[in-house]
Structure formats: structure tokens, C-alpha cells
Amino acid sequence: MWKSLVAAVALLAAGGSSYAASAVNKDAQTRTLVVTEGGSKSDLALAAGETVEFCSSGCFVTLPNGDLEALTGSETIEISGGVARIK
């Protein structure tokens, strides 16, 4: 599943999209977001210190605490201390 997600993110990045949400994990352990885009759910695991771009055309994200947020594709999710904040 991880390889599929990496491939999907790479494909979206190569598609020339100028807007995408990003997530940065400032914690020392892996954190997972659940991304629902186009009716399809996938887990987005972020290793310690990792930054990933995703959600180029809007999506829903389930944060580590279980909250569900709608993204338009221009936001940054910052995870620190196990807590996710949208900026």
C-alpha cells in the first residue's frame, strides 16, 4: 500500500499541479493521516521529519486525534507533539 501511495503522490506532483496541501511531521515517530480523495481512502504515513505534498484537488483528512477536516489543496498540516494543526 505504501508503494502505491508514494506512486500516486509522485504522479500528482508530476502532473503540473500548482496547488497541493502538504503535511510535515515534526515528531520523532511516524504519524498517520487518513486521506479521502475522489471517494478513495488511503493511509498517509509520515516518518519523523518528513514532509509530503498531497490533495491537489481537495480532499478530506482524518487527523491523528480522529478529527475530520476538509482541505482545498492549499493548506499545510503540521504535526507536533502528536497534535495536528492546519495552517
Number of C-alpha atoms within 10 A of each C-alpha: 9 11 8 10 15 14 12 13 17 13 11 17 16 9 10 8 10 9 17 21 20 19 22 20 25 20 18 12 12 14 22 15 19 17 23 17 17 11 8 8 13 15 15 19 16 20 17 15 13 14 15 18 19 24 23 21 16 18 20 18 23 16 21 15 10 10 9 13 12 13 21 14 18 17 17 19 21 18 22 14 10 17 14 21 12 14 9
